[in-house]
Amino acid sequence: MRGPHNIWRLAVTGATFERTGAMNVVLDALDTPPALRVAARTLALPFKWLGYRGDPAMPPVPRALTALGPAYIKFGQILSTRPDVVGDELATQMRVLQDKLPPFSIEEAKAEVERELGQPVDALFSSFSAPVAAASIAQVHKATLAATGQAVAVKVLRPGIERAFRKDVDAFYLAAKMISILSPSSRRLRPMDVVEHFDGVVQGELDLRLESSAASEFAANTKDDPGFQLPQMKWEYSARRVMTLGWADGVPMGDNDAIDAAGHDRVALGDRVLTLFLNHALRDGYFHADMHQGNLKVAPNGDIIAYDFGIMGHIDEYTRRVYAEILFGFIRKDYKRVAEVHFEAGYVPAHKDVDEFARALRAVGEPIFGMDATKISMGRLLNYLFEVTERFGMETRTELILLQRTMVVVEGVARSLNPQINIWQVAAPLVTDYISQSIGPKAVIRDLTKTARVVTRFGPRLPGLVETALVRQSMPAPPPPRRSLVERLLLAVVFGFAIGAGGALTLLVIDLTIF
């Protein structure tokens, strides 16, 4: 429910941003218009004393988000994957947000496990440790299964976290609506879509059955990948607020000294981590979207182990083909073909000039490919590509932004293992093979077979389906929803602060009368 408590929460948020110095940073990053900038500062200043101080050692925005609590920390982490919204510099700052809060007690954790699994903890586990990791949404305990003696990781949601997140997410929706109304220029960033994306991610993380399902699907897709393993899901010890997996024994991926001491080949590991990610993204269309060093280990046998499946990326088959053709075109420096792919996919409006777009793409590719091979970054290339396509009218595609962000993270992991890695040399065979498999003659026959099956199944119903679609399209659009009294009052107050108290009263009367 988006009522007065949300207005109060936003007031505290603004006060905290003002008190920590984050307000100007955010307004600059979002290129906020003067009227909205004045309104935001004017509304926040009187309440500055309400704001939280946060940790002065942190940069202003991470400091403010950390002080405001779990939902804000998670929101910052999600925004760190959206440099298209907050800019590269702010996205980088928020990428290092510490998703750590004080752990809740082991007694509370055991009580949650007993409620969810319906049995005493001692009957399920012969040992159950204190928290080994505590984050904003859940914490992890190491335990031993009483039935088999196997070591497992038990993830438990924080008590009451669902209600706390729901209240803050409602406030985020109200803030996004206010931004859309007060700043028309911000609509290209689609603030409501950003909050909806965050809401979807959070809902997935607040129901551990969904993360368990993601882990299971990812394991099924990758079971035959050499040199890669995932902790085994323990469905019988998992529920909505508890998830149990096999314990991942291994050396942390970020500890090169330990990797060397264990006798592992870091050059091979660097190549493999990049190869695995590209295979998952192109072959499966389902990839680990939080594949940083903290979520990776090296097993005693040299396998790479991935865990924490709260954020997964999905790309449909058509988009994978488009993405692969774009990469393939850049690998061959065929900028005209890369431009044509964008037009064929409908990414760039048809009225734009394809040759002009190809020249813009050449300006992206040539400086990068002129670098030393060990410094060429696929993630940087995609970032520059998105900047160019935005100038040519391409709308933001969230799944590609997530892919690009993950590509940057995976490249960082690979380079930390082997600073001399040639990203494109490793990627080229995979991309070329995928192109031959997905766009060649075999792929055409496979696609025609799928189409024939669909037509066979729905053939008799197609005329009716087409007629229904045409009728629905011809119907007039419903009128826009009427704003609530609280939202209209808040709008009037915000505008009023920007143009004066008298203007506030006038706007309020007009809004209540007309709308």
N, C-alpha and C positions, 0 to 999 in steps of 0.2 A: 504494500500500500504506500503510495507516494504522497505523504501528507506533511504536516508541520514538522515532525521529527526529522524528516529529510532536509528541510530548510535549515534546521538547527545544526545538523551534521555537516552540511555544506558551509555554514558559517564557521564552525570549528576548523574545517578543512582549510578555508581561506585564511583564517587567523594563523594557523600553523604554517602555511606556505609563506605568509607575510613575515612571521616571526623568525623563520629559518632562512629567509632570503631566497626561497625557491620561487616566489611569485613572479618576479621579473624574468627569471630564467625560463619558466614555462610560457609566459606571455610572449617572450621573444621567439622561443622555439616554434610556437604556433602561429607566428606572424599576426598577432592579434590586432584588429583595427582599433583606432584611438578611442572610440566611444565605449567599446567593451573593456578596453584596458583601464579607462578612467573608472568605469562602473565597478570592475573587480577590485581595484585598489581602494576605492572609496568605501565599498561594503566591508572589506577585510580590515582596514585600519582601526575602526572603533572597537573591534573585537580582538585585536592583536593579543591582548592580555590573556585571552582564552586559549591561545594556541600552545601546542606542546613545543618544548625546546629541542628535543632530539639530541643526537650525538654530534657535538661541534666538529669532531674529526672527520665527519663524512661530508661529501659534496652536498649542496643545498637540497636538491630534489630527492636523492636517496635518503637524506636525513629526515625530510618532512614525511616521506612515505613510510619510513620505518617507525617514526614516532606515532603515526596515525593507526598502525596496527596491521593485522594479517591480510585483510582484504586489499589494503593499499599497497602492501609489499607485493602481493601477487599481481595486482594491476600493473605495478611498475615492471615486473618481470615480463608480463605479456606485452606491454608497450615497448620493451627493449627489442622485441621481434618486429616492431613496426617503425623503422626509421622513416618511412614515407609519411608518418603522422607527426612524429616528434623531432625529426631530424637526426642526423648521424651522431652528433656529439652527445645529445641527451640520451639517445638510445644506448650508446656505449656506457654512459654513466650508470644507467639503470640496469645494465647487464650484470654489474657486479653487486647488485643488491644482495645483502646477506639474508637469505631465507631462513633465519635462525631466531628462535624465540626461546625463553626459558622452558625447559620440559615440564610437563605436568607429572604428577607423582605416579610411581609404579602401582600404587593401590588403585588409583583412578583407571589406569590402563588395564589392569586385571579385571576391574569391574566391567569395563566396556567389553572386553573379550568374553567374559562370562555371559553378559546380556545378549551379545550377538550370536555366540556359538552354542549357548544353552547348556554348557557344562562348566564345572569348576576348572580353573586354569591348571590346577595340580593334576587333574585327570587327563588333561590334553598334553601338557608339557612337563617333562621331568625337570627342566630348568627354564627360568624366565628372567632375563637380565634387566638391569636398569637401562634407561634409554641410551642408545648408542648414537642417535642422531635425532634432532628436534627441529622441525621446520614450522612454517606458518599454519599449515593445515593438519599435519599429522606428525607422529614420531615413530621411530623404529626401535624394536627390541630384538636382541638375539635370544633364541630359545632352542630347546631340544625336544623333538617329538617323543612323547612317552611310548608310543606304539613301536617306533622303529629306531629311535636313537639318532635320527638325522638332525643336523643343525639347520635351523630355518631363521628367516627374518620375518618378524611379525610387525606389520604396519597398522597403527591404530589412530583413528581420527581424534582430534582434540574435542573434549566435551563441550557441547554448545556451539561448535564452530559453524554449523549450518545457519543458525539463527543470526549470528553475528555477521556472516557474509551476506545474508539476505537483506539485512537492514542497509548495509553499505552499498550493495549493488543497486538497490532502489534509489539511493541518493545519487549514484553514478548516472542512472537513467535520467533523473531530473536535471542533473548538470548538463548532460549531453543535449537534452531538449532545449535548455536555456541557451547553450552555445549555438545551436542550429538556428534558433530564432533571432538572437541578438547579433550574430555574425554570419551573414549569408556567405561570405567568402570561405568560411570554414566547412561548408557543406561538401566541398570536394573531398574533404578528409573523412566524411561520413561518420561523424561522432557517434550516432546511434548504432551504426553497424559495429564500430569498435567495441562499444559496451556490450552489444549482443554477443560478439565473438568472445569477449572476456567471460560473460555470463555462461556461455556454453562450455568453455574450458573449465571454469570453476565447478559447474554442476557435475562434470565428469570426474573431477578430483574429489568431490564431496560424496560420491557414491563409489566406493572402492570396488564394487562389482564391475563397474565399467572399466576401471584400470586393470582389473583382473582379466576381463575379456580382451582388452588391448594387448596385454602380455601374452595371452593364449594365441590370439591371431598372429601376432608378430613371431611367436615361436613356430607356428605352423608354416608361415611363409619362409622362414630362414633355417629350417631344420637340416637342410642339405648344404648349407653354406660352410665351406671348409674354414677352419680357424676361427669359428664364431660360435658362441653358446649363450644361452639365457638361463637364468634360474628357473627351476621347474615350479609351475603353479601348483599350490596345494588347495584345491577347490573345497575339500571337506573341512578345511580350517579357515575358510574365508567367508565373508558376508558383506553387508553394506558398509559397515564401519570398521571392518578388520580384513586385512589381506595378508596371506602367508605364502611365502615363496622359499625355495631352497636357498641356503646361505651361499653367497658368492665368495669363495676363497680365492685370493689372488693379490697381486701387487697393484697398488693404485697407478692408474695410467699417467698421472702427473708426476710421479717420482722416478725420474730417469736413473738416478743412482741405484735405486732398488731394482729397476728393470735390468740394468747392466749386471748388477750383482747376481741376479737370478739366471744370467746367461741368455737372455732373450735378444733377438736381432731387432734393434730399433728401426732400421731402414725397412725391413720387411713389415714391421708393425705399422709404420707410417703409410706405406703403400696399401696395406690391407684395410686400415680404417677408412681410407678414402674410397677404395673399391667397394667395400661393404655398403657404405652410404649410397653411392651411385646405383648399385644394384637394387637396393631397397626402394629408392626413389623411382627409378626407371622401370625395373622389372616388375615390382610389386605395387608401386603407387602407394605404399604405406611405409613410412619411415619414422625412426626415433627422432623427434624434433627437439630434444634436449640432450644432445650427444656430446656434452662437454666432459672434461677429464674426471670430474667428480662422479659421473655416472658410468665410468668405464674402469675395468680392471684387466690385468693380464693374468690368466690362469697359470698354474705351475707347468702345464704342457704347452704354453705359448698361445693358447686361444685368447681371443678378445671376448670379455664378458660385458654385456650391457645390462643395466637395470634402471629402475624408476621410469615407469611408463605412463606418467601423468599427462605428458604432452606428446601426442603423436600427430604426424602430418599425413594427409591423404590427398592424392592427386588422381583424377580420373584418367582413363586410358587415352582419351583424345588430347588432354592437356599434356600428358607425358610425351606423346608423339610430337606435339608442337615444341615443347621444351627441348627434346632431343634434336630436332631439326635445327633449332636456333643454335644450340651448342655445336652441332656438326658443321653448320655454315660458318661459324666463327673459327672453328678448327681449320677449315679449308680457306678461310679469309674470303668466302663468297658472300659479301655483304648484300649484294642484290637479292640473293636467295633468302637471306635472313629477313630482309625487308618484305619480300613476297610472302613469307610464312606469316608474318604479323598481319598482313592484309587479308590473307586467306582465312586466318583464324578469327578475323573480326576484331582483333585487339586494337587496331588503328582504324579510325573512320575512313570509309572508302573514298571520300572526297579529297583526302590528302595525297600529295605527290609521292609515289613510290620511289622515284629516283632521288628526290631530295631526302627522303627518309634513309635510303641506302647510303648516301653521302654522310649523313649524320652518324650512322652506325660505323662507317669507316673511321670517323673521328674518334669513336669509342674504342674500336679494336686495335688500330695501328699503334697508338702509344703503348698499349699494354703488351702487344706481341713484340714490340721493339725492346722490351725489358730483358734483362738476364732471365733465362728460363726458370731459374730457381725462385724468382720473385713474382712470377705470373700468378695472379689470383683469379680463380673462377668466380668467387664470391664478389670481388671488386668489379669484375666485368659485368656481372648481373646487376650490381648496384648502379653502375653507370648506364647500363641499358635501360633500367627503369626510369632514370632521370630523363633520358632522351624520349622514351615512349610517352612519358607524362607530357612533355612539351608538344607532342603530336596528338594529344587527346586521348591516350589510352587510360582507361579507368583502372584504379588500384585492384589487383587480384590478390586477395589475402593468402591463398594457398601458395602463390609464387613468392610472396614476400617471406613467408615462413620457410620455404625451401631455400631462398637466398640467405636468410639469416643462419639457418642450420649449416648451409654450405660454408659460410665464413667460420663458424665454430669448428666444424670438422677439419677444415684446412688448418686452423690454428693447432688442433690436436696433432695432425700429421706433421706439421712443421716443428712442433715442440719435440717430436720423436726424431725427425730427420730434417734439419734446417736446409739441406740441399735438395729436397724433394722437388721434382718437376711435376706440378699438378696436372698439366695438360698431357704430358707423356703418359701418366698413369690413366687419365680419363679417356684419352682418344680411343683405345681399343674397345672399351665398354660402350661408349656412345656409338661408335661405328657398328658394333655388333647389334646393338639395340635397333639402330636404323634399319639394318638389313632384315632383322626379324619382324619389325613392326610396320614397315612401309613397303617392303618388297612384294613380289608376286605371291608368296605364301600367305602374307598378311592380308592381301586383297581377297584371296579365296576364303580365308578364315572369316573376314568381315562379311562377305557375301553370304556365307553359310549362316552366320548369326542373323543377318537380316531376313533370310528366307524363313528361319525358324519363327521369328517374330511375326512375319506376315502370315505364316501358316496358322499361328495360334490366334491372332487377332483379326485375320482377314474378314470373316463374316461381320465383325463388329465395326470395321473401319468407317463405313459410310455414316453410321450413327455417331461415332466418336468425333468425326470431322464436323458433322452438323452441330453437335452440342458445343464444340469449341467455337465455331463461327457465331452461333447465337450468343454465347457468353461474351465474345469479343465485341459484338455490336451493342450490348447493353450499356447504358450510361454509367459513368463512374459514380460511386456513392459519394455523398458530401463529406468533406473532411470532418473529423471528430471535433466536437466542441471542447475547448479547454476547460479544465476544472477551475473553480473559483480560486483555490489556493494558487494555482499556476498563474492565473491572470493577475492576481494581487501581487505576486512576486515579480512578474514581468513589469508591472507598473512601477513598483518600488525601485527595481534596477534601473529602468529608464529614467525614473525621477532623480535618482542620485546623479545620473550623468547630465541631466539638463536642468535640475533644480527642483525644489520641493513643490512649487506651483505646477510644474509640468507633470509631476507624479500624480497629483490630484486630477488634473485634466485627463491624463491618459487612463487613469482608473475609471473615471466616469464614462469616457468614450468606449473603453473595452467592455465594461459591464453593460452598456446600452446597446452597442452594435453586435458584439459577439456572444 
